[in-house]
């Protein structure tokens, strides 16, 4: 089933957080998974195991990019027997 995952990575006590965040977003961009970069989080869409794998790789990239301490917020939207797509939730606002 297709799910939505919201990923927010917040570097703590980092003088320049953007390179750490950019490293995480770069992993998402290179993953091939459907995504949207938002001001406070990056949204991913795909099979649960794949979006979770990408989220963990993004976290690792943030650590490797100099993030000494991170707050990682993950939200999942899934349904038992139905796919969840970005457009299903937002198309009425376009």
Secondary structure, 3 states (H helix, E strand, C coil): CEEEEEEEEEECCCCCCHHHHHHHHHHHHHHCCEEEECCCCEEEEEEHHHHHHHHHHHHHHHHHCCCCCEEEEEEEECCCCCCCCHHHHHHHHC
